Amino acid sequence: MNLRLPLILVMLCCLQACVNSSTPVNGKVVPTQKDANSLNQLIKTDLDRVADMEMRENTASLRLLMTKLYKRNPIYLKKSTSDSVDKMVEWVFEGDHAWDFASLNHVKDLEAIYLAFNPSFEGDRVLALIVGMQTMMMKARGNKTEFYITDSVDPQSVYNSARNLEIVAWKLANNRDDSGHLYFLTNEMPLDKEQNLSFEREFGKMIGRTDLYAEVIAEKAQRGLTNFTQGFASKFLLPIGMPFGR
């Protein structure tokens, strides 16, 4: 009997218990999963609840990253709004726009990520990056943010989305414009102070959650995952499942 899947599920259930309270973002509470005793939970398996938790926590991480990116790169916020960072982040994650933004030429997932690093793009690069990552993760999970017993998720797409998060983290630290400036200011590296690696840590959390979830569903489906070399991955984002919203 393969004992890996039960062991991984136990690990994920422990993780869910640790994060079962709401995750504060700038003093605000991000909505969490519905009451475990509700009728909604009767049509969910344990794996569905794990999927809900993984997606919810990764979305909370993206909200935090968006807040940090705007504060470090206020020029991009001004390209979208005169409102505060908090209001912009709330609108992006809770607004009635179906993740479709005219200012991004209506692109999503990988196209939006590429747009964020496109030298000719003059719009809000933070918006493009966050929209790209969020819709990429949704697309890898069948365009869903909540999961039920009848749902199925492709483990390779989830695994590829984790690799794409690694690529984005690398691009944030390395990609520069024609003048040699980074497109985004992220981690602080002052010579006389302790280094601030909060962006790197948040990406690490998302990648860890996503990798663990990919392994769980791959074990359940008894499927292997195709690995990609770092050299290839540093240049190209990996393909993700079905087209978003179709």
Residue frames relative to the residue before (quaternion, step in Angstrom):
aa qw qx qy qz dx dy dz
M 1.0000 0.0000 0.0000 0.0000 0.00 0.00 0.00
N 0.3972 -0.7139 0.5225 0.2442 3.57 -0.92 0.88
L 0.2043 -0.8239 0.5217 0.0851 3.57 -0.48 1.22
R 0.4799 0.7062 -0.4323 0.2899 3.60 1.21 -0.19
L 0.6655 0.5238 -0.3196 0.4250 3.59 0.87 -0.94
P 0.6674 0.4755 -0.3322 0.4671 3.66 0.81 -0.85
L 0.6404 0.5333 -0.3272 0.4454 3.58 1.02 -0.82
I 0.6610 0.4975 -0.3069 0.4706 3.58 0.94 -0.88
L 0.6414 0.5252 -0.3279 0.4532 3.58 0.99 -0.80
V 0.6206 0.5267 -0.3393 0.4715 3.58 1.05 -0.75
M 0.6430 0.5252 -0.3169 0.4585 3.58 0.97 -0.90
L 0.6907 0.4796 -0.2857 0.4598 3.57 0.91 -0.91
C 0.6212 0.5286 -0.3460 0.4636 3.58 1.06 -0.68
C 0.6227 0.5222 -0.3338 0.4776 3.58 1.08 -0.74
L 0.6395 0.5176 -0.3194 0.4703 3.59 1.01 -0.84
Q 0.6441 0.5227 -0.3259 0.4535 3.56 0.99 -0.84
A 0.6380 0.5256 -0.3323 0.4542 3.59 0.99 -0.78
C 0.6569 0.5231 -0.3105 0.4454 3.57 1.05 -0.79
V 0.7784 0.3242 -0.1708 0.5097 3.60 1.02 -0.75
N 0.3579 0.7890 -0.4531 0.2098 3.55 1.29 0.16
S 0.6131 0.4895 -0.3610 0.5043 3.58 1.26 -0.25
S 0.6520 -0.5390 0.3628 0.3909 3.56 -1.21 0.48
T 0.3763 -0.7177 0.5434 0.2192 3.55 -1.13 0.71
P 0.3034 -0.7723 0.5212 0.1996 3.61 -0.48 1.11
V 0.0636 -0.7573 0.6487 0.0410 3.55 -1.10 0.77
N 0.8225 -0.1312 0.0287 0.5527 3.56 -0.41 1.29
G 0.7426 -0.4220 0.2190 0.4718 3.54 0.94 0.94
K 0.6513 0.4762 -0.3214 0.4957 3.58 1.27 -0.12
V 0.3977 -0.7240 0.5154 0.2283 3.54 -1.13 0.64
V 0.3340 -0.7294 0.5650 0.1927 3.54 -0.88 1.02
P 0.5198 -0.6502 0.4403 0.3363 3.63 -0.79 0.92
T 0.2132 -0.7902 0.5663 0.0976 3.57 -0.96 0.90
Q 0.7671 -0.3793 0.2694 0.4417 3.51 -1.39 0.03
K 0.5870 -0.5936 0.4198 0.3561 3.55 -1.14 0.70
D 0.7236 -0.4285 0.3282 0.4302 3.54 -1.34 0.33
A 0.4734 -0.7032 0.4578 0.2680 3.56 -0.78 1.08
N 0.6790 0.4824 -0.2956 0.4678 3.63 1.17 -0.38
S 0.4910 0.6802 -0.4273 0.3371 3.61 1.24 -0.08
L 0.6618 -0.5001 0.3823 0.4072 3.56 -1.30 0.37
N 0.5513 0.6303 -0.3742 0.3985 3.55 1.18 -0.66
Q 0.6989 0.4889 -0.2713 0.4460 3.58 1.01 -0.83
L 0.5607 0.6251 -0.3878 0.3801 3.61 1.20 -0.35
I 0.7246 0.3773 -0.2420 0.5235 3.59 1.19 -0.42
K 0.5763 0.5354 -0.3899 0.4788 3.54 1.17 0.70
T 0.3344 -0.6924 0.5969 0.2291 3.54 -1.14 0.68
D 0.6816 -0.4413 0.3559 0.4626 3.59 -1.27 0.08
L 0.6473 0.5210 -0.3217 0.4539 3.57 1.03 -0.79
D 0.6081 0.5391 -0.3524 0.4641 3.60 1.08 -0.65
R 0.6570 0.5034 -0.3127 0.4659 3.58 0.98 -0.85
V 0.6180 0.5254 -0.3361 0.4786 3.57 1.08 -0.71
A 0.6440 0.5193 -0.3147 0.4653 3.60 0.99 -0.86
D 0.6214 0.5347 -0.3334 0.4657 3.58 1.01 -0.82
M 0.6785 0.5023 -0.2855 0.4536 3.55 0.87 -1.01
E 0.6595 0.5172 -0.3130 0.4467 3.59 0.91 -0.93
M 0.6863 0.4690 -0.2886 0.4751 3.58 0.90 -0.91
R 0.6476 0.5274 -0.3240 0.4445 3.58 0.97 -0.83
E 0.6920 0.4747 -0.2830 0.4645 3.58 0.89 -0.89
N 0.6452 0.5023 -0.3307 0.4711 3.59 1.03 -0.68
T 0.6188 0.5227 -0.3423 0.4762 3.59 1.08 -0.66
A 0.6291 0.5224 -0.3302 0.4714 3.59 1.02 -0.78
S 0.6364 0.5206 -0.3254 0.4670 3.59 1.04 -0.76
L 0.6572 0.5040 -0.3145 0.4639 3.59 0.99 -0.80
R 0.6064 0.5349 -0.3560 0.4685 3.59 1.05 -0.67
L 0.6625 0.5001 -0.3000 0.4701 3.55 0.96 -0.88
L 0.6540 0.5081 -0.3109 0.4663 3.58 0.96 -0.85
M 0.6387 0.5224 -0.3331 0.4563 3.59 0.97 -0.79
T 0.6329 0.5284 -0.3188 0.4675 3.56 1.01 -0.84
K 0.6829 0.4879 -0.2815 0.4651 3.57 0.88 -0.97
L 0.6572 0.5181 -0.3150 0.4478 3.59 0.95 -0.86
Y 0.6582 0.4937 -0.3182 0.4710 3.60 0.95 -0.79
K 0.6651 0.5021 -0.3134 0.4553 3.59 0.97 -0.77
R 0.6926 0.4360 -0.2723 0.5061 3.58 1.09 -0.64
N 0.7841 0.2150 -0.1010 0.5734 3.59 1.20 -0.55
P 0.0444 -0.8619 0.5048 0.0204 3.62 0.63 1.08
I 0.5259 0.6428 -0.4159 0.3705 3.60 1.17 -0.42
Y 0.6659 0.5030 -0.3076 0.4571 3.59 1.07 -0.70
L 0.5951 0.5564 -0.3651 0.4505 3.59 1.07 -0.66
K 0.6642 0.5257 -0.3000 0.4388 3.57 0.96 -0.89
K 0.6088 0.5568 -0.3529 0.4413 3.58 1.18 -0.43
S 0.7345 0.4038 -0.2239 0.4973 3.59 1.25 -0.45
T 0.8233 -0.0624 0.1218 0.5508 3.58 0.93 -0.88
S 0.3881 -0.6696 0.5686 0.2786 3.53 -1.34 0.25
D 0.4692 0.6757 -0.4334 0.3680 3.58 1.32 0.06
S 0.6547 -0.5059 0.3915 0.4028 3.54 -1.33 0.12
V 0.6728 -0.4722 0.3779 0.4262 3.56 -1.31 0.25
D 0.6623 0.5295 -0.3119 0.4286 3.58 0.86 -0.97
K 0.6678 0.4973 -0.3060 0.4616 3.59 0.94 -0.88
M 0.6412 0.5205 -0.3253 0.4605 3.58 1.00 -0.80
V 0.6657 0.4991 -0.3035 0.4643 3.59 0.88 -0.93
E 0.6475 0.5169 -0.3216 0.4584 3.58 0.94 -0.84
W 0.6582 0.5107 -0.3114 0.4572 3.59 0.95 -0.85
V 0.6546 0.5216 -0.3195 0.4441 3.58 0.94 -0.87
F 0.7759 0.3718 -0.1981 0.4697 3.59 0.83 -0.94
E 0.7963 0.2884 -0.1551 0.5087 3.60 1.11 -0.46
G 0.5040 0.6786 -0.4078 0.3453 3.59 1.27 -0.09
D 0.4981 -0.6559 0.4893 0.2869 3.55 -1.26 0.45
H 0.3697 0.7420 -0.4732 0.2981 3.58 0.48 1.23
A 0.3530 -0.7709 0.4675 0.2502 3.59 1.32 -0.05
W 0.5751 -0.6190 0.3592 0.3963 3.59 1.15 0.68
D 0.5323 0.5852 -0.4207 0.4441 3.57 1.11 0.70
F 0.0099 0.8317 -0.5495 0.0793 3.57 -0.42 1.26
A 0.4360 -0.7127 0.4902 0.2485 3.56 -0.69 1.13
S 0.6350 0.5523 -0.3310 0.4267 3.59 1.06 -0.74
L 0.6961 0.3979 -0.2614 0.5373 3.59 1.29 -0.28
N 0.5008 -0.6655 0.4080 0.3740 3.57 1.27 0.34
H 0.5965 -0.6269 0.3239 0.3824 3.56 1.22 0.73
V 0.4455 0.6808 -0.4791 0.3294 3.63 1.12 0.42
K 0.1416 -0.7767 0.6104 0.0638 3.54 -1.25 0.57
D 0.8429 0.2501 -0.1895 0.4372 3.53 -1.47 -0.09
L 0.8619 -0.0277 -0.0104 0.5062 3.64 -0.80 -0.88
E 0.6220 0.5487 -0.3459 0.4386 3.59 1.03 -0.73
A 0.6570 0.4994 -0.3125 0.4705 3.59 1.01 -0.76
I 0.6243 0.5242 -0.3424 0.4672 3.59 1.04 -0.71
Y 0.6519 0.4965 -0.3166 0.4778 3.59 0.91 -0.87
L 0.6239 0.5522 -0.3396 0.4364 3.59 1.01 -0.79
A 0.6223 0.5676 -0.3376 0.4202 3.59 1.02 -0.80
F 0.7594 0.3215 -0.1797 0.5364 3.60 1.16 -0.57
N 0.4303 0.6970 -0.4633 0.3382 3.58 1.24 0.33
P 0.4637 -0.7180 0.4401 0.2754 3.64 -0.59 1.09
S 0.7088 0.4646 -0.2703 0.4569 3.60 1.05 -0.66
F 0.5393 0.6232 -0.4121 0.3885 3.61 1.21 -0.17
E 0.1561 -0.8228 0.5443 0.0481 3.58 -0.72 1.08
G 0.5496 0.6402 -0.3801 0.3790 3.59 1.28 0.13
D 0.7600 -0.3591 0.3020 0.4497 3.52 -1.33 -0.50
R 0.2563 -0.8077 0.5159 0.1257 3.56 -0.19 1.31
V 0.5998 0.5544 -0.3672 0.4450 3.61 1.08 -0.61
L 0.6429 0.5130 -0.3171 0.4722 3.57 0.92 -0.89
A 0.6581 0.5142 -0.3145 0.4513 3.59 0.86 -0.94
L 0.6806 0.5042 -0.2945 0.4425 3.58 0.88 -0.93
I 0.7034 0.4624 -0.2771 0.4633 3.58 0.82 -0.98
V 0.6282 0.5124 -0.3325 0.4819 3.59 0.97 -0.81
G 0.6471 0.5309 -0.3191 0.4446 3.58 0.96 -0.83
M 0.7013 0.4632 -0.2824 0.4624 3.59 0.82 -0.94
Q 0.6662 0.5033 -0.3180 0.4492 3.60 0.90 -0.87
T 0.7095 0.4401 -0.2768 0.4757 3.60 0.82 -0.92
M 0.5731 0.5597 -0.3792 0.4631 3.60 1.17 -0.47
M 0.6838 0.4744 -0.2935 0.4702 3.59 0.88 -0.91
M 0.6265 0.5167 -0.3366 0.4767 3.60 1.05 -0.70
K 0.6536 0.5253 -0.3074 0.4497 3.56 0.93 -0.92
A 0.6468 0.5250 -0.3127 0.4563 3.59 1.01 -0.80
R 0.7305 0.3751 -0.2102 0.5306 3.57 1.24 -0.46
G 0.6515 -0.5525 0.3117 0.4161 3.56 1.11 0.68
N 0.5769 -0.6124 0.3523 0.4099 3.59 1.21 0.60
K 0.5455 0.5964 -0.4030 0.4294 3.57 1.07 0.75
T 0.2132 -0.7481 0.6080 0.1587 3.54 -1.28 0.45
E 0.7413 0.2258 -0.1774 0.6067 3.57 1.32 -0.07
F 0.2161 -0.8328 0.5082 0.0378 3.54 -0.89 0.99
Y 0.1363 -0.7894 0.5978 0.0290 3.54 -1.15 0.84
I 0.7557 -0.4455 0.2556 0.4064 3.52 -1.34 0.34
T 0.6934 0.4765 -0.2816 0.4613 3.62 1.10 -0.61
D 0.5722 0.6162 -0.3768 0.3884 3.61 1.24 -0.21
S 0.0814 -0.7600 0.6398 0.0797 3.54 -1.24 0.53
V 0.1727 -0.7826 0.5948 0.0629 3.55 -1.09 0.79
D 0.4194 -0.7042 0.5195 0.2417 3.57 -0.98 0.91
P 0.3830 -0.7598 0.4695 0.2357 3.63 -0.45 1.13
Q 0.6234 0.5451 -0.3564 0.4326 3.60 1.04 -0.67
S 0.6360 0.5190 -0.3340 0.4633 3.60 1.02 -0.75
V 0.6417 0.5068 -0.3232 0.4763 3.59 1.01 -0.80
Y 0.6397 0.5169 -0.3155 0.4733 3.58 0.98 -0.88
N 0.6582 0.5087 -0.3118 0.4590 3.60 0.91 -0.89
S 0.6343 0.5281 -0.3420 0.4493 3.59 1.03 -0.72
A 0.6146 0.5301 -0.3495 0.4681 3.60 1.10 -0.62
R 0.6469 0.5006 -0.3180 0.4793 3.58 1.00 -0.82
N 0.6410 0.5229 -0.3287 0.4557 3.59 1.02 -0.73
L 0.6032 0.5336 -0.3567 0.4734 3.60 1.09 -0.62
E 0.6222 0.5237 -0.3351 0.4757 3.60 1.06 -0.72
I 0.6532 0.5158 -0.3112 0.4587 3.56 0.97 -0.88
V 0.6381 0.5193 -0.3271 0.4650 3.58 0.97 -0.84
A 0.6401 0.5208 -0.3295 0.4587 3.59 0.93 -0.88
W 0.6465 0.5087 -0.3129 0.4748 3.59 1.02 -0.81
K 0.6594 0.5124 -0.3094 0.4549 3.58 0.92 -0.90
L 0.6185 0.5521 -0.3465 0.4388 3.60 0.98 -0.80
A 0.7360 0.4303 -0.2258 0.4713 3.56 0.97 -0.86
N 0.8040 0.3388 -0.1353 0.4696 3.59 1.15 -0.49
N 0.6564 0.5369 -0.3421 0.4048 3.62 0.95 -0.71
R 0.0730 -0.8161 0.5728 -0.0215 3.56 -0.86 1.05
D 0.5095 -0.6321 0.4843 0.3260 3.55 -1.22 0.45
D 0.7491 -0.4106 0.2731 0.4423 3.58 -1.29 -0.02
S 0.6683 0.4845 -0.2984 0.4791 3.58 1.22 -0.41
G 0.5705 -0.6247 0.3642 0.3894 3.56 1.28 0.02
H 0.5422 0.6100 -0.4056 0.4116 3.59 1.27 0.19
L 0.5359 -0.6010 0.4822 0.3450 3.56 -1.12 0.69
Y 0.5158 -0.6319 0.4743 0.3311 3.58 -1.05 0.69
F 0.7947 0.1393 -0.0498 0.5887 3.58 1.11 -0.74
L 0.2982 -0.6844 0.6269 0.2229 3.54 -1.11 0.71
T 0.0184 -0.8144 0.5795 -0.0238 3.59 -0.75 1.03
N 0.8349 0.1003 -0.0431 0.5395 3.59 -0.37 -1.21
E 0.3393 -0.7307 0.5594 0.1949 3.54 -1.05 0.83
M 0.0936 -0.8066 0.5834 0.0165 3.58 -0.92 0.94
P 0.0683 0.8267 -0.5558 0.0541 3.65 0.66 1.00
L 0.5111 -0.6739 0.4435 0.2965 3.55 -1.02 0.81
D 0.7724 0.3688 -0.1817 0.4841 3.56 1.04 -0.76
K 0.7204 0.3714 -0.2442 0.5323 3.61 1.27 0.15
E 0.6420 -0.5033 0.4003 0.4175 3.53 -1.32 0.22
Q 0.5111 -0.6636 0.4532 0.3049 3.57 -0.95 0.89
N 0.2710 -0.7415 0.5935 0.1566 3.57 -1.08 0.80
L 0.0031 0.8290 -0.5557 0.0630 3.58 -0.27 1.30
S 0.1973 0.8362 -0.4964 0.1241 3.59 1.14 0.61
F 0.6203 0.5319 -0.3527 0.4560 3.61 1.04 -0.68
E 0.6590 0.5179 -0.2998 0.4556 3.54 0.91 -0.96
R 0.6554 0.5127 -0.3105 0.4595 3.59 0.96 -0.85
E 0.6649 0.5002 -0.3189 0.4539 3.61 0.92 -0.84
F 0.6279 0.5065 -0.3370 0.4854 3.58 1.02 -0.71
G 0.6258 0.5493 -0.3323 0.4430 3.58 1.01 -0.79
K 0.6347 0.5252 -0.3236 0.4654 3.58 1.01 -0.79
M 0.6732 0.4968 -0.2998 0.4583 3.59 0.87 -0.96
I 0.6632 0.5038 -0.3066 0.4608 3.57 0.92 -0.91
G 0.6512 0.5232 -0.3161 0.4497 3.59 0.95 -0.84
R 0.6575 0.5009 -0.3130 0.4677 3.60 0.90 -0.91
T 0.6931 0.4977 -0.2799 0.4400 3.55 0.87 -1.04
D 0.6390 0.5211 -0.3243 0.4636 3.60 0.97 -0.79
L 0.6633 0.5052 -0.3086 0.4578 3.58 0.92 -0.89
Y 0.6536 0.5018 -0.3129 0.4723 3.58 0.96 -0.84
A 0.6329 0.5276 -0.3327 0.4586 3.61 0.97 -0.81
E 0.6612 0.5035 -0.3112 0.4609 3.58 0.97 -0.83
V 0.6287 0.5435 -0.3343 0.4445 3.58 1.00 -0.81
I 0.7378 0.4117 -0.2560 0.4698 3.60 0.72 -1.01
A 0.5856 0.5467 -0.3763 0.4654 3.60 1.18 -0.45
E 0.6324 0.5205 -0.3195 0.4766 3.59 1.02 -0.82
K 0.6647 0.5121 -0.3076 0.4487 3.57 0.90 -0.93
A 0.7320 0.4018 -0.2244 0.5024 3.56 0.99 -0.86
Q 0.3373 -0.7618 0.4760 0.2816 3.58 1.36 -0.13
R 0.4552 0.6546 -0.4583 0.3927 3.51 0.93 1.07
G 0.4014 -0.6891 0.5440 0.2609 3.54 -1.15 0.64
L 0.3593 -0.7118 0.5606 0.2234 3.55 -1.30 0.35
T 0.3748 -0.7254 0.5350 0.2169 3.57 -0.91 0.94
N 0.2495 -0.7753 0.5651 0.1318 3.57 -0.71 1.09
F 0.2180 -0.7618 0.5977 0.1219 3.56 -1.24 0.54
T 0.5136 -0.6504 0.4592 0.3199 3.56 -1.04 0.73
Q 0.5907 -0.6028 0.4057 0.3509 3.56 -1.12 0.68
G 0.6102 0.5711 -0.3538 0.4198 3.59 1.07 -0.71
F 0.6622 0.4821 -0.2963 0.4912 3.55 0.99 -0.85
A 0.6989 0.5120 -0.2769 0.4156 3.53 0.87 -1.05
S 0.6212 0.5703 -0.3612 0.3981 3.60 1.07 -0.59
K 0.7207 0.4273 -0.2410 0.4898 3.59 1.23 -0.38
F 0.8167 0.2027 -0.0673 0.5361 3.58 0.98 -0.81
L 0.4022 -0.6708 0.5660 0.2604 3.55 -1.09 0.78
L 0.4512 -0.7156 0.4753 0.2419 3.55 -1.02 0.83
P 0.5663 -0.6333 0.4020 0.3415 3.60 -1.01 0.76
I 0.1802 -0.7790 0.5973 0.0632 3.53 -1.16 0.77
G 0.8528 -0.3147 0.2014 0.3648 3.57 -0.92 1.12
M 0.8140 -0.2549 0.2235 0.4717 3.50 -1.20 -0.79
P 0.6260 -0.5254 0.3952 0.4194 3.63 -1.17 0.37
F 0.5475 -0.6420 0.4255 0.3272 3.57 -0.99 0.85
G 0.8483 0.1928 -0.1571 0.4675 3.53 -1.06 0.92
R 0.6431 0.4953 -0.3422 0.4732 3.61 1.21 0.28
